[in-house]
């Protein structure tokens, strides 16, 4: 006969529901990612890279932050909507994506 360890289950059984809820919230907060703040120099470099890619019709590797996570997209800048402050990107499969300028983290030539 072996003794089975129920791990976290046995400890949460002795805790108040409020404590269990707080522990779960704490664990969720530990897994959240935070969008880095870009300085003026980084923003200028991103702007220059986008302008050059549009002029030369080059593919870009775009890193952006959305829904508490980082995403990567490779494509060409089709249009910059200054009114809505977003980029319209066309990928290799001719699918159109809209990315908010404020969500950009990094832009590099592909």
C-alpha positions in Angstrom: 0.0 0.0 0.0 1.4 3.4 -1.0 0.7 6.8 0.3 -0.4 9.3 -2.4 0.4 13.0 -2.1 -2.4 15.2 -3.4 -0.1 18.2 -3.7 -1.8 21.6 -3.7 -5.2 20.0 -3.3 -4.6 19.0 0.4 -3.3 22.5 1.3 -6.2 24.4 -0.4 -8.7 22.3 1.4 -7.5 23.8 4.7 -7.6 27.4 3.4 -10.5 29.9 3.3 -12.0 30.5 -0.1 -10.8 34.1 0.0 -7.2 33.0 0.4 -7.5 30.5 -2.4 -8.9 33.2 -4.7 -6.0 35.6 -3.8 -3.4 32.9 -4.4 -4.9 32.2 -7.9 -4.9 36.0 -8.6 -1.3 36.2 -7.5 -0.3 33.3 -9.8 -2.1 35.0 -12.7 -0.3 38.3 -12.1 3.1 36.5 -12.1 2.4 35.2 -15.6 1.4 38.5 -17.1 3.7 40.2 -19.5 4.3 44.0 -19.6 4.7 46.1 -22.6 8.0 47.9 -22.5 8.0 51.7 -22.7 9.9 53.0 -25.8 12.0 56.1 -25.6 12.1 58.8 -28.3 15.2 57.3 -30.0 13.5 53.9 -30.3 10.4 55.5 -31.7 12.3 57.4 -34.3 14.2 54.3 -35.4 10.9 52.4 -35.8 9.5 55.3 -37.8 12.6 55.4 -40.1 12.5 51.7 -40.6 8.8 51.7 -41.6 9.4 54.6 -44.0 12.4 52.9 -45.7 10.5 49.6 -45.9 7.6 51.3 -47.6 9.9 53.2 -50.1 11.8 50.1 -51.0 8.9 47.6 -50.7 10.7 45.5 -48.2 9.4 42.9 -45.7 9.5 43.8 -42.0 9.6 41.7 -38.9 7.2 43.4 -36.5 6.9 42.7 -32.8 3.8 44.1 -31.1 2.1 43.8 -27.8 -1.6 42.9 -27.7 -3.8 41.1 -25.1 -1.0 40.9 -22.5 1.4 39.1 -24.8 4.0 39.7 -27.5 3.2 38.8 -31.2 5.4 38.6 -34.2 4.3 39.4 -37.8 6.3 39.4 -41.0 4.9 41.4 -43.9 5.0 44.6 -45.9 3.5 47.9 -44.8 0.5 48.5 -47.1 -0.7 51.7 -45.5 -0.1 54.0 -42.5 -3.4 55.4 -41.1 -2.3 58.4 -39.2 -5.9 59.2 -38.2 -6.5 55.8 -36.6 -2.8 55.6 -35.6 -2.4 52.1 -37.1 -0.4 50.2 -39.6 -1.9 48.0 -42.3 0.4 45.1 -42.9 0.1 42.5 -45.7 1.8 39.1 -45.0 3.2 36.5 -47.3 -0.3 35.0 -47.8 -1.8 38.4 -48.8 -3.7 38.6 -45.5 -4.3 42.1 -44.1 -3.5 42.9 -40.5 -4.1 46.1 -38.6 -1.7 47.0 -35.8 -2.0 50.0 -33.6 1.1 52.2 -33.6 1.0 52.3 -29.8 1.2 48.5 -29.7 4.6 48.4 -31.6 7.5 47.1 -29.6 10.1 46.5 -32.4 10.4 46.7 -36.2 13.3 45.2 -38.1 14.0 44.4 -41.8 13.4 40.7 -42.6 
